[in-house]
């Protein structure tokens, strides 16, 4: 089965890792847009060439998974910087209608984010003025939204008045105009689903919060979905970079004509109710949406499940992954019994269940103790999927995809390769190595977190050495045969935020 795939942007988490995850399945073939067409960071992709690629390849595909950010704006970051017009939107709509008219039997699964509103000053992924006004823009939107829904207290009223006086109106106008256009795009997709041009739309929210611009946009989108009675075909939930994983999983499950049964086991009593960092709702509510979007169904009894998602959550309070090394909150131990969770995972494996781990105990990286305990029990290599990157929902969506592709004929060696690569990147790099290098190595070389200059190869060598060091100290009983070696480590967008890490099997 062929699936045509147009990613959110050119980074490996969107353009490569979803395809690698799907590649464990021997019945799937993902036709991805050539990397050369995808642009770079704030530089838009070659939109017309990508549309031509779709027209040339859709005939040989059963499904088309398309990112609106790529097809309309040229990528994720260009969607936050553009000055598109109504004519651009009409042209985009005409393209979608054309491919559906020419290929009516093809199912189009589409993704389109609700634009985020970061709460910090940085223009790395935002307009230039966000470097100076980012935090103020976030607070402006927060208070503007809250004032329409609740009564502001005296301090908030004072802050709201001050922001209206000090935040440049041209900045507010530019930002709000772009957001309004992007909401128009969301509403267009709702119309296209209602007309059966598009079969399914996933609308993730990036870095969402209870109030603010993102919440206001979300309300408009929710209202229109409800009015059109399309909640089963358009789903809104926290997330972003995992959406390619999600829609590939949905397409595969749809192709099989299955809704695989899934039992979810939490590591803590309060885990399901915790609102994670960077998200706006309890973990269990996001879980429900992601499960449906990926084409699974939840079951209440593990005996009825084909798959078990082992969900590692905080005890009471979520911290950043690097905090576990210095200031780990006591509730990770007092409100959670991790060994019991490990023993339950072991029992699920013994019972023959297909098991994946969504490690969301911390934000922006995995939990060292979890992997150490799995290693001590000798069960780490039996896990089909391990994800622990960035946000809770990034890990959740990609975890579900990792399980979905382990139906029917799948290659266990490829599964193990992905598992090890994820441990290297999500645990060793994100939780441990990234901060070590940022704090100690970069200052010595005159570099910073957001720009590695011409020293990326040199820093990559440091990362590889540290990964190998932590492999030896953490994985004492797992992956000890040296079958897999690190193939490459590079830095997407030439910064420290993430790496592109691949491993290779020396015997194949």
N, C-alpha and C positions, 0 to 999 in steps of 0.2 A: 504494500500500500504506500502510495506517495502522498506526502503532505507538503504543500507549498507554504513557506514560512518567511514572513517579513517582520523582523524584530523591532523592538522599541528603539534601540540605538545600537552602535557598533561594539560596545563593550562585551567581553566574553560572557558576563552574566546574562546578557540578552541574546547575543548573536551566536554563541558557541556552546555554552553549557547546556541549554535546553536540548540542543541537537545531540550532544554527547550523552545526555541522560536517556534520550529516546533510542540511541544507537545500541543499547544493551539488548533491545528487542530485535529479533531476527526477521520480523515480518514488516518492519517499518522502514521507510526511507524519507528523510526530510530534505526537500529541495529548498535550500536557503539562498537568499540574495547574495551575490558575490561581495566579499568584504570591501573591495575597491569602490563599490557604489554607495557605501553607507555613511560617508562623511566622517568628521572627526570633531568630537566634543561640541563646540558652539558653531562649527562650520557645517552647514546643512548638507544632507546627502543629495545625490543626483536623482531628484524625484522622478523626472521623466524617464530616465533609464530604468529605474526600479519598476515603474508602471509598465514599461515595455517588457521587462523580465517576467512580470506577472502574466501578461497577455501571451507570451511565448510558452510558458510552462504550466498554466492552469489546466490545459486540456489533458495533461498527463497526471493530474493530481485529483485525489478524491475530495480533498478539503483545501481551503485557502485560509491560512491564519495570518491576519493582517493587522499591523499597528497603525492606527490613525496618525499617531505622532510622526511616524516615518513617512507615510504616504502623503500627508498634507503639509507638514512643517519641515520635514527632512531630519527628524530625530527628536529625542526627548528635550535636550537643552534648547534647540531652535524653537520648540513649542512655547518656551518661556521668554523668547526674545523677538518674536516675529512682528511684522507689520502687515499681515495679510489682509486682503479685502474680501468683500462679498463675492467678487468675481472668482477669486481663488477658491472659495468655498463651493460655488456653483460648479466649477471645473472638477473639483474633487468628487462631488456628488454624481456628476455625469459619468465619471470614470467607474465608480462602483456600480451604477445602473447598467453601464455598457457591458462590464464583464459578467454580470448576472444575466443579462439578456442573451449574450453570446454563449454562455455556459450555464444554462438554467439548472442543470443537475448537480452543480458543484455547491457545496455548503461553505458559506463564508462565516468564519468566526472572527470577530473584530474586537480589538481592545482600544480603549481611549481613556486616558487618565483624567481625573479631576485635578486641576493644577494645584500644586502644593504652595504653602506659604511658610517658608522657614522662619524661625524665630530669632535668627542671629544675623550679624553683619558679615556678609561674604558675597562676593560677586563671582566666585569660582564657577557656580552653576546657574547664576541668576543674572539679571541686567546689571550693568555697571553701577547704577546708583544703589544697588543692594549692599555694596561695600560700606556705604555710609548710613543708609536709611533702613536696612533690612529689619532690624529689631523694631524700629518705629513703625514700619509698614505692618508688621505682624500685630503689634499692639493696637494700631489704628483699626485694622480689620476686626480684631477680637472685640474691642470696645464698641465699634459700630454695630456689630452683630448682637452683642449682649444687650445693648441699649434698646434694641427693637424687641427683645424677647423677655427681658427682666428689667428691674430697676437698678441702675448703677449706684454704688455707694459713694460717699463723699470723696474718697480718695480716687476712685475711678472717674468720677465726674471731672475732677481737677485734671487728671491725666488726659482725659478725652479732650477737654478744652485746650490744653497745652499742645497736644498733637495737632489739632486743627489749625493752631496758630503757627506752628513751627515746621510741619512737614510740607515741603514744596508742593503746590497744587499740580504742577506739571508732572511731578513724579506720581502722585496719586492718579492723575488722569491717564497717564501711560499705562500704569499697572492695571487699573480697573477696566480700561478699554480692552486690553489684551485678555483679561479674564472673561469679559463679556463675550468676546469672540469665541473663546474656547468653550464656553457654555453653549453657544449656538451650535458648535460641532457636536457636543453631547446630545443636544436636542434633535439634531439632524439624524443621528444614528438611531434614536428612538423611533423616528418616523420611518426609517428604512427597515427596521425590524418589523414594524406594524404592517409594512407593505411586502414583507417577505423577500426583500432584496438581500438582507443580512439575516442569517439564521440565529446568531447569538452574539451578544455584546457583553464584554467584561469591562467594568468601569472601576479600576482600582483608585484609591486615594493615597497619595504619597505624603508622608509626614503629616497626618491629619490631627486635628484637635477639636475639642467640643464646641468652641466658638471661633469665629473668624471668617475670612474670605472663603476658605475651603468648605466650611460648614454651610455658608450661605449658598454657594454654588451647588453643593450636595442637595440642599433642600429643594432647589428648582428642579434638579434632575429626578429626585425621588418623586416629586409631585407629578411630573409628566409621565414617568413610568407607571405610576398608580392609575393615572387618568386613562392611559392606553391599555391598562390591565396586562402588562407585559413582564411582571416580576419573575416569571419562570424562564424568560428568555433574555433578560437584561439584569445583571447583578452588580451591585455597588458594594464595595467592601474595602478595608485598608489593604494597601499593597502597592506594587509598582513593578519592580524588576523581575518578579517571579511570574508575571502574567504570561510570558511565552511558554513556560513550563505548564501552566494551568491549561491553556488552550490546546496544547499538544496532547495532554492527557485526556482532555474532553473529546478531542477528535478520535483518539485511539479507542476510548471506551465506546464512543458512538459507532465507530466502524465495527467493533465486535458485537454491538447490540447488547452491551452489558452495563449494569450499574453495580460495580463490585461492592461487596459488603465490607464495611470498615468499623472496627471497634477502636475507640480511643481510650488510652489509659494515661491518666495524669500522674505526675510524680508527687503532687502536693494536694492537700485538702482544698485549699483556696485557689489552686491553679486556674481553674476554669473561669473564675470570677475576676481575676486580676486584669486591670487595664495596662497593657504594656507601654513602655516608652515609645513615643512617636506614633501612637495609635489612639483612637477615640472611643473604644468600646471593649468590653470584656473579651478575653481570649476565646471563650466558648461561642460567642456570637460571631466572631470572625471565622471560627472553625466551621460553623454551619454553612456560611456562604461559600467558603473555599471548597468544601466537600461537594456541594451542589455544582459549583462552577466547573470542577474537574470531572464531574460525572460519576461520583461515588454515592453511596448511601450509608448512613450511620445505622448501626445495630447496637442494642443495649446489652447483649450477651456475647462475650468473646467466643463462645462455642459456635455462634452463628456467623462468625466473621472469616472471610478469606484473608483479610489483611488486618494487622494491628498497627496503629500509629501510637508509638510510645512518646508521649508529649512531656518533655522535661520543662517544668515551669518553676518560677520562684516560689519560695514559701509564702511570702506576703508582699514583698517589695522587690521590683526589678531594678537592677543596677547595670552599669556598663560592664562589659566582660573583663576589662582590665582591673576593675575594682576587686575582683576575687583574689587578686594577688596581694592586695594591701589593706583594703578597707571593706572586706566582705561583710555584708549585713548579717547579724546573728540569726535572722529569721530563715535564712537559707538552710540552717540546721534545726532550729527550734520549731519551725512550722513545716518541716519537710523531712521525711525519713528516706534518704536516697538509697540506702542499701535494700530496703523493702522493694523499692521500685526496680532495682537491678534484678532482684530475685524473681519478680513478676515477669520481667522481660525474659529471663532464663526459662521460666515455666512456659511462656508463650512459644518460645523457640522449640522447646522439648515437645510441645503439643503439635508441632508441625505448622505453626502459623508463619505467614510471611510478614516480617517485621521491619518497620522503618522507624527512625528516630528523628523527631523534630525537637532540636535542642534550643529552647527559647527561655532558658532560665535567666540568661543575661541578654542584653542588647549588644549587637555588633561583635558577636563571637561566641564560641562554645564554652562549655564548662569542663575544666580540666579533670575534676574529681569524677565526673560521669564517665569519661573515657577511661580513666584509670581503673575504675571498678569493673567496667565491661571487659577490660583487658585482663584484670586479675581473675575474673570468672572464666576466661577463655572463650567468650562468646562474641567478641567484637567482629570477627570476620564472618559471622553468620548474619549480620545485619545487612539488609538489602539497600538501605539508604540512610545517610546521615547528613543533615543540613543544620547549619547554625550561623547563618550569615546575616549581617545587617539587622533588619527588623524581624519581629515575630512572624509577620505574614510573609515576608520574603522566604523565611525558612519553611513555613507551613505549606505554601503553594508548591514549592519545589520538592518538598518531602512527599506530597501526594503524587506528584508526577513520577518520582523515583519508584513508588510502589506500582503505579498504573502500568508502567512498561515492563514490570516483572510478572506479566501474565503470559500464558501460552509459552512460546519459544523465546527464552532469553539466555544471554551469555553470562555465566557467573564470573568469569575472569574479568569481563568488562565492568560488571557490577562492583567487583572488588577494587578495580582500578579507580573507579569514580569515588568509592567509599574512602580510599586512602587519600586521594586528591582533596576531597572535602575536609578530611581531618587536618591535612596540611594547611589548607587555606582558612577554613572557618575557625578552627581551634588554634593551631600553632601560630598562624600569622595574625589573624584578627585579634585574638584574645591576648597574645603574649608578645610576639615579635614586633608587630607594628609600633607599639608604644616604646619598646626598648630602643628601636632604631630612631624613632622620631625624637626621643629625649636625649639620646647619647651620641648617635652617629651623625645625624644630619647637621647639628650645630657645628661640629668639628669640621665639616666640609663646606660650610656656608650655604647649606640647602635648607629648604623648609618643606613642610608637610604637603603643600599644594604644588610644588614644582621641584623636580629632581635634576633639572638642567641636563648636562651631558654626563651625569654620573649614574644614570639608571642601571647600566650594566654592572657597575661596581657595587651598587647597593643590592642588586639582584644576587650577586655572589655571596654577600653577607647573609641575605635571607635564606638561600639554599643551605648554607652551613648551619644556620640556626635551626632550620627545619630538621635537618639530619640529626642535630644534637637532641632536639625534643623527641624525635622518633625513638632514639635509643633510650631516653630516660622515662618516657611515658608509655610507649608500646613495648613493654618487656616480654609479652607473651603473644603478641599479634604481629603479623607481617614481618616475621623474623627470618624468612628464607631469602630475603633480598631478591625476590622475583621482580618486584617493581622498583624502578629508580625514577628520580625526578628528571623529566624530559626538559622542562623549561619553567622559568619564573620571570615574568615581565610585569610592567606597571601600566595598565590602561590609563590613558590621559596623563601619563608621566607624573603621577602623584602617589602618595602613600595609602590612599583610602582602600584600595583593593589590589590584588595581584591576579594575574592569569597564570595558574599553576596546572601543569599537566604531568602525568606520570606515564611511563611506558613499561610494558612487560618485556623483560630481556629474553624471554623464551619464545616470543612470537614475532 
